[in-house]
Amino acid sequence: MLVSWLVLSCLAVVVPVSALVVWTDPGSPRSLSGRLSAVWRTSAETLRLGAPTGAPMRMALSVLLGIVALLCVSTLVGVITTGLGERLAELRRGRSMVLEQEHAVVLGWSEQVFTVVGELVAARGGARCVIAVLADRDVAEMEEALTASLGRGSAVRLVCRSGSLTTVDNLALVTPRAASSVLVLPSEAPDADSEVVRVLLALRAVLGDETGPPVVAAVRDRRQLPAARLAAGGRGTIVETDATAARLLVQSARRTGVGEVLRDLLDFSGAEFHLVDVPPALREEPAGSRFGDLLLCFERYGVVGLLGPDGRPRLSPPPDTVVGTEDRLIVIAHDGVPQAPVDCRAYVDPAAFAAPQPEHTGPVRVLLLGWNRRAPLLVEALRDSVPPGSVLDVVVDETQPVPVQDQACSPGATARLTVSCRSGELLHPESLKNLDLFAYDTVIVLGADAVDGPGHPDDRVLVTLLMLRELELRAGRTLPVVAELGDHRNRALAPLGPASDVVVRGELTSLLMAQIAHNPHLAAVFGELFAAHGASVHLRPAHHYTPPGCEASFATVVAAARDRGECAVGYRRTDSEAGTGPRHELRLSPAKAERRVWNEGDEVVVVANDSAGPGRPPGTLDAVPGMRHDRGDDPALSGGSPGRQSPHDCPAQDRTRGVDGTTG
């Protein structure tokens, strides 16, 4: 029917117009038969039917050939159009092979993907790079979301492919064998860890036993760590997300600002960890180079440790440690460009050293509002760090069906930390008023898991923070609060006080994965830095190193920290005259010659060793948060360690920051 109407429509237009053209042509034949023949030739040429004249049979055969030619051409055009349409549809579905070399491959989709992709782009320093993302989602949606997160002007080429991650054929689409690194992200599904293990097995089948790119994966449950390590093989590094988030919460609870320092150290926009060789001039010392002397041998390097030839790091070793001939320096710097050694001892003023101060180690009181799957790990981290006699009060929502009492009050909890649990309406202001909030050293607010109930998991946390901030303003007192959020975009919405901080769930893990993917040789360094015991990042009051109001160089602070067995790498300045409360400025790896007046609220960023737990020698490494160590062992995943607490001389920030214990 459509073809018939199309033929009639064409004839209705072509024949009359051809007749009009012939009749208006002064050179057309005078006879009617001649003019009709001219109309036929014009119409035939227009319809591509040919223009032979003569016998009717000859004209009929010409029409037949023209129709056949028209059908063939139309069929060819249709075949080509259909093939192109199917190919474009296949490209839109993300089913074509990625023909790239040295690209980064990201497997999986979650809130972490935006941080991971952004850091992979930042690691290239503005150079052109290709990132291939494979997830079981629509390709157009993934490209639109990632482009909106990165910005239209970024120098990255995003290649998104859609399909199941556990299928070998789908993994082959992103050509992981030719990639520079492969990252496996866990989803928010309940069986996300099992899926990560299956993806690692499928990836192992694609890569084979040959040397391939480094693989970095993340799991939530520590019980899945052995299976994930076996599936990843020797090229894999496994990070445990929940344990990392729990320890970051505890670190932020013991002193506000630790999370900001770790974010700055792990992203690619500021100072990062680097490995540099010891300058030959320093190796030629007759008695050998000592670690303490190297702290003042570089103008802009913050030396924090040594990496032995066996790949085992030593962060913040004793100052008299002799540097081996094959040791490399672990430094914090804004770039990895080698620097010539500079003798910075002339900048040190011993008269500006602060007098030794005793440290308070009394028990602390912690209030935990909310409960989720990371809460038991948080309780365990607190138990390993707080002094004996400490108290943890847990308040959960009345509608929460989790057996909190059984999870929190596990065997051995009362030896160091007494835990009590009760239920209440956390979104009701009266419930918070009855808790005597200012009697606690710190308040920790946890959000619900992403799979628990409708709505956004951060909604309850934001409302709770709003009510806590209101109570803080009414009382005119500082309330130290640490909150956990799931979406980094909600950080700007959180109403925080001067002694409050926010930990974005999964953000630190994403930064850590991007760092290891870009610098696989630093995996062991991060393994010790975030272990349950050993060296970790701390914020110490500046008056531990130089008296308040004293003008001194940063080299003086480094020397004073060296005498305390610590490595100073930066400082956090506080501007108490800001109109909206204290304003902080973080500076990492400043020049040793930089001089400033150190105020009461200033803090120094140091890398220091925590004291070892009972029966544990100093420097023993744990596998938490799950990263593989080069020495190949798999030590215990937890342990106890009595903590230390810094004196609190700045009421605006440190009055109740009592948990300054030893979690990595």
Secondary structure by P-SEA (a helix, b strand, c coil): caaaaaaaaaaacaaaaaaaaaaacccccccaaaaaaaaaaaaaaaaccccccccaaaaaaaaaaaaaaaaaaaaaaaaaaaaaaaaaaaaaaccccccccbbbbbcccccaaaaaaaaaaaaaccccbbbbbbccccaaaaaaaaaaaacccccbbbbbbbccccccccccccccccccbbbbbbccccaaaaaaaaaaaaaaaaaccccccbbbbbbccccaaaaaaaaacccbbbbbcaaaaaaaaaaaaacccaaaaaaaacccccbbbbbbccccccccccccccccccccccccccccccccccccccccccccccccccbbbbcccccccccccccccccccccccccbbbbbbcbbbbbbcccccaaaaaaaaaaaccccbbbbbbbbccccccaaaaaaacccccccbbbbbbccccccaaaaaacccccccbbbbbbccccccccccaaaaaaaaaaaaaaaaaacbbbbbbbbbccccccccccccccbbbbccaaaaaaaaaaaaacccaaaaaaaaaccccbbbbbccccccccccccccaaaaaaaaaaacbbbcbbbbbcccccccbbbbbbccccccbbbbbcccbbbbbbccccccccccccccccccccccccccccccbbbbbbbbccccccccccccccccccc
